[in-house]
Amino acid sequence: MTAIDQAYAEVQRVTRARAKNFAYGIMVLPREKRRAIAAIYAFAREVDDIADGEAAADEKRALLESLRARLDEPPRDSTFIALADARERFAIPREPFAALVDGGLQDLDCARYATFDELRGYCEQVAGAVGVACVAVYGCDDVERAMTLGIALQLINIMRDVAEDLTLGRVYLPQDELDRFDVHSVERVTPEWQAFMAFQAQRARVHLDEGLHLLDSLDRRSALCVSTFAGLYSGQLDRMEANGFDVFDGSCRLSTPAKLAVVARGLLR
């Protein structure tokens, strides 16, 4: 096994172990594309782990800037060896990876978002950028819809992970909209909370529907991968709605059998 093959094996191991939805979507891709997407995920995971870790803010900042610098240096570890090969094979631009670092840095400085426009800018960095990187692997240049789809998935993440984010001192919900719906606590279900979250769900679905026009420009297996991602997140959104937007008890994630059923339905289409 070559060093590159070993690096890809490691990023795929990380993806299987850490990616709650990503790993299921890329199952349907051919080997080279699957490995490249795993390399993108592994880099994004490193950014998240630093930003969400327990180190002091100054140390986190230095570590994140080190990741940015290493994008332009000869690769030395599995993530960067695999990523360098993927970037060369599929002409993945540098910019989305730099944007991911910017998103990690923003988490060190910003724990609240006054408006949706502010939140959308953050979503573009941490999720839209992943979509832009991935769309190069799929062999498509529709970066606008890839960005929109990434934002949609991040909005669903934000809704699902309210309680988890609170433990990190973060609230990724537009403060002006919380005020508009008269939501005084983001730690319990109230009628006001349900109305607020229904509004967020509708916005996520609008982004999801627009982003899924990306499928029209993809080959069959890439389209199946993207539609699987969308199906997994849409299923979580449906479950949140069915639970009355009670996202505080951890019951909104899909089970492994449910995720595999989404993959199977896509394969049967």
VMD Tcl script that draws the C-alpha trace (Angstrom):
set ca {
  {0.00 0.00 0.00}
  {1.42 3.37 -1.02}
  {1.63 6.37 1.33}
  {-1.27 7.96 -0.52}
  {-3.39 4.82 -0.19}
  {-2.57 4.71 3.54}
  {-3.58 8.35 3.89}
  {-6.87 7.74 2.14}
  {-7.52 4.71 4.32}
  {-7.07 6.88 7.39}
  {-9.39 9.70 6.25}
  {-12.01 7.11 5.35}
  {-11.64 5.58 8.82}
  {-12.16 9.03 10.36}
  {-15.22 9.60 8.19}
  {-16.80 6.28 9.15}
  {-16.11 6.90 12.85}
  {-17.05 10.57 13.11}
  {-19.44 11.51 10.30}
  {-23.03 10.99 11.43}
  {-24.49 11.56 7.96}
  {-21.59 12.17 5.59}
  {-20.39 8.56 5.59}
  {-23.75 7.28 4.40}
  {-23.96 9.64 1.45}
  {-20.52 8.85 0.06}
  {-21.13 5.08 0.21}
  {-22.65 5.27 -3.26}
  {-19.73 7.06 -4.95}
  {-17.01 5.35 -6.99}
  {-13.76 4.77 -5.12}
  {-11.78 7.83 -6.22}
  {-14.60 10.27 -5.53}
  {-15.44 8.58 -2.23}
  {-11.84 8.89 -1.06}
  {-11.65 12.55 -2.11}
  {-14.84 13.46 -0.24}
  {-13.50 11.67 2.84}
  {-10.36 13.82 2.65}
  {-12.51 16.97 2.54}
  {-14.46 15.74 5.55}
  {-11.29 14.91 7.51}
  {-9.99 18.46 7.03}
  {-13.32 19.96 8.10}
  {-13.30 17.63 11.13}
  {-9.87 18.90 12.17}
  {-11.12 22.48 12.00}
  {-14.19 21.62 14.09}
  {-12.21 19.68 16.67}
  {-9.89 22.63 17.24}
  {-12.66 25.23 17.37}
  {-14.78 23.11 19.74}
  {-11.88 21.84 21.84}
  {-10.77 22.79 25.32}
  {-7.59 24.70 24.48}
  {-7.31 28.40 25.23}
  {-8.58 30.76 22.54}
  {-5.09 31.95 21.59}
  {-3.90 28.36 21.16}
  {-6.94 27.50 19.07}
  {-6.30 30.52 16.88}
  {-2.70 29.47 16.30}
  {-3.70 25.89 15.50}
  {-6.33 27.02 13.01}
  {-3.92 29.37 11.28}
  {-1.46 26.47 11.12}
  {-4.07 24.44 9.23}
  {-4.45 27.29 6.76}
  {-0.68 27.54 6.25}
  {-0.38 23.79 5.71}
  {-2.67 24.01 2.70}
  {0.31 25.56 0.88}
  {3.05 23.34 2.33}
  {4.24 19.84 1.39}
  {1.82 17.43 3.13}
  {3.13 15.59 6.17}
  {0.21 13.70 7.70}
  {-2.67 11.55 6.46}
  {-5.29 14.29 6.16}
  {-3.06 16.61 4.16}
  {-1.52 13.84 2.04}
  {-4.99 12.64 1.04}
  {-6.26 16.19 0.59}
  {-3.32 17.22 -1.60}
  {-3.91 14.23 -3.85}
  {-7.65 14.89 -4.02}
  {-7.11 18.58 -4.82}
  {-4.78 17.64 -7.66}
  {-7.03 14.89 -9.08}
  {-10.22 16.93 -9.03}
  {-8.95 20.52 -9.27}
  {-10.49 21.42 -5.91}
  {-9.74 25.08 -5.21}
  {-8.00 26.25 -2.06}
  {-10.62 28.85 -1.16}
  {-13.23 26.58 0.48}
  {-10.63 25.16 2.87}
  {-9.49 28.64 3.84}
  {-13.17 29.53 4.38}
  {-13.54 26.56 6.73}
  {-10.64 27.92 8.79}
  {-12.29 31.34 8.81}
  {-15.45 29.71 10.14}
  {-13.49 28.04 12.92}
  {-11.91 31.36 13.83}
  {-15.32 33.02 13.84}
  {-16.49 30.51 16.45}
  {-13.78 31.88 18.76}
  {-15.07 35.43 18.45}
  {-18.81 35.19 17.89}
  {-21.29 33.21 19.99}
  {-24.48 35.01 18.91}
  {-25.88 36.21 15.59}
  {-28.06 39.30 15.48}
  {-29.76 38.54 12.15}
  {-30.13 35.75 9.62}
  {-27.88 37.61 7.21}
  {-25.08 37.37 9.78}
  {-25.81 33.70 10.38}
  {-25.90 32.96 6.67}
  {-22.40 34.39 6.31}
  {-21.19 31.96 8.96}
  {-23.02 29.06 7.29}
  {-21.33 29.89 4.00}
  {-17.95 29.45 5.67}
  {-18.55 26.25 7.62}
  {-20.94 24.35 5.34}
  {-21.32 26.15 2.04}
  {-17.56 25.84 1.64}
  {-17.80 22.07 2.01}
  {-20.40 22.03 -0.75}
  {-18.13 24.07 -3.01}
  {-15.19 21.72 -2.37}
  {-17.33 18.63 -2.95}
  {-18.92 19.87 -6.17}
  {-15.48 19.90 -7.81}
  {-15.18 16.20 -6.99}
  {-18.60 15.55 -8.49}
  {-17.36 17.16 -11.71}
  {-19.73 20.12 -11.72}
  {-19.27 23.88 -11.66}
  {-22.62 24.88 -10.11}
  {-21.00 26.32 -7.01}
  {-23.97 28.58 -6.25}
  {-26.38 25.69 -5.71}
  {-23.70 23.68 -3.93}
  {-23.30 26.61 -1.54}
  {-27.08 26.86 -1.04}
  {-27.37 23.15 -0.33}
  {-24.54 23.33 2.20}
  {-26.30 26.22 3.95}
  {-29.54 24.20 4.06}
  {-27.83 21.27 5.76}
  {-26.15 23.60 8.25}
  {-29.46 25.25 9.12}
  {-30.87 21.82 9.93}
  {-27.77 21.05 12.00}
  {-28.28 24.27 13.93}
  {-31.89 23.42 14.70}
  {-31.02 19.89 15.79}
  {-28.00 20.84 17.91}
  {-29.37 23.75 19.94}
  {-28.78 21.98 23.27}
  {-25.31 20.76 22.29}
  {-24.26 24.21 21.09}
  {-25.47 25.75 24.36}
  {-22.91 23.65 26.24}
  {-20.25 25.45 24.17}
  {-21.81 28.82 24.98}
  {-23.12 29.32 21.44}
  {-26.55 30.15 20.06}
  {-26.70 29.86 16.27}
  {-30.20 31.32 16.06}
  {-30.99 34.84 14.79}
  {-31.52 36.98 17.85}
  {-33.94 39.36 16.13}
  {-36.16 36.43 15.14}
  {-36.11 35.02 18.66}
  {-37.36 38.43 19.80}
  {-39.97 38.58 17.05}
  {-41.43 35.22 18.14}
  {-41.19 36.21 21.80}
  {-38.85 33.33 22.65}
  {-37.25 34.02 26.03}
  {-35.48 30.67 26.51}
  {-33.73 28.36 24.06}
  {-33.64 25.54 26.60}
  {-37.25 24.36 26.65}
  {-40.27 23.86 24.43}
  {-42.97 26.52 24.49}
  {-45.62 27.50 21.94}
  {-43.43 30.47 21.03}
  {-40.44 28.17 20.52}
  {-42.48 25.88 18.28}
  {-43.64 28.78 16.12}
  {-40.07 30.08 15.88}
  {-38.70 26.67 14.91}
  {-41.45 26.11 12.34}
  {-40.27 29.35 10.71}
  {-36.68 28.09 10.74}
  {-37.79 24.75 9.25}
  {-39.52 26.49 6.38}
  {-36.39 28.51 5.62}
  {-34.26 25.37 5.67}
  {-36.63 23.66 3.24}
  {-36.53 26.60 0.84}
  {-32.73 26.41 0.80}
  {-32.86 22.63 0.46}
  {-35.25 22.74 -2.49}
  {-33.15 25.36 -4.28}
  {-29.90 23.54 -3.58}
  {-31.27 20.26 -4.92}
  {-31.46 21.76 -8.41}
  {-27.77 20.85 -8.33}
  {-28.82 17.27 -9.13}
  {-29.69 18.30 -12.68}
  {-26.00 18.85 -13.48}
  {-24.53 15.75 -11.81}
  {-23.81 12.23 -13.05}
  {-26.05 9.51 -11.62}
  {-23.85 8.37 -8.72}
  {-22.89 11.88 -7.67}
  {-26.56 12.84 -7.79}
  {-27.39 9.80 -5.67}
  {-24.77 10.88 -3.12}
  {-26.16 14.41 -2.89}
  {-29.79 13.26 -2.75}
  {-28.82 10.85 0.05}
  {-27.32 13.72 2.07}
  {-30.48 15.70 1.48}
  {-32.71 12.75 2.40}
  {-30.88 12.16 5.67}
  {-31.14 15.80 6.73}
  {-34.72 16.11 5.51}
  {-35.56 13.04 7.60}
  {-34.09 14.70 10.68}
  {-36.11 17.84 9.98}
  {-39.27 15.74 9.65}
  {-38.49 14.09 12.98}
  {-37.99 17.45 14.68}
  {-41.36 18.61 13.41}
  {-43.03 15.38 14.50}
  {-41.54 15.86 17.99}
  {-42.99 19.35 18.27}
  {-39.45 20.78 17.88}
  {-38.35 19.27 21.18}
  {-34.66 19.17 20.28}
  {-33.56 18.93 23.90}
  {-33.88 15.19 24.50}
  {-31.56 13.92 21.75}
  {-34.30 12.03 19.89}
  {-34.13 13.87 16.57}
  {-31.27 11.94 14.97}
  {-32.04 9.08 12.59}
  {-31.11 5.56 13.64}
  {-28.59 3.55 11.61}
  {-31.36 1.41 10.04}
  {-33.25 4.57 9.10}
  {-30.13 6.03 7.46}
  {-29.49 2.81 5.53}
  {-33.12 2.87 4.38}
  {-32.54 6.34 2.88}
  {-29.52 4.98 0.98}
  {-31.49 1.94 -0.17}
  {-34.41 4.03 -1.44}
  {-32.01 6.10 -3.50}
  {-30.42 3.01 -5.02}
  {-33.83 1.64 -5.97}
  {-34.93 4.79 -7.80}
}
mol new
graphics top color blue
foreach p $ca { graphics top sphere $p radius 0.5 }
foreach p [lrange $ca 0 end-1] q [lrange $ca 1 end] { graphics top cylinder $p $q radius 0.2 }
display resetview
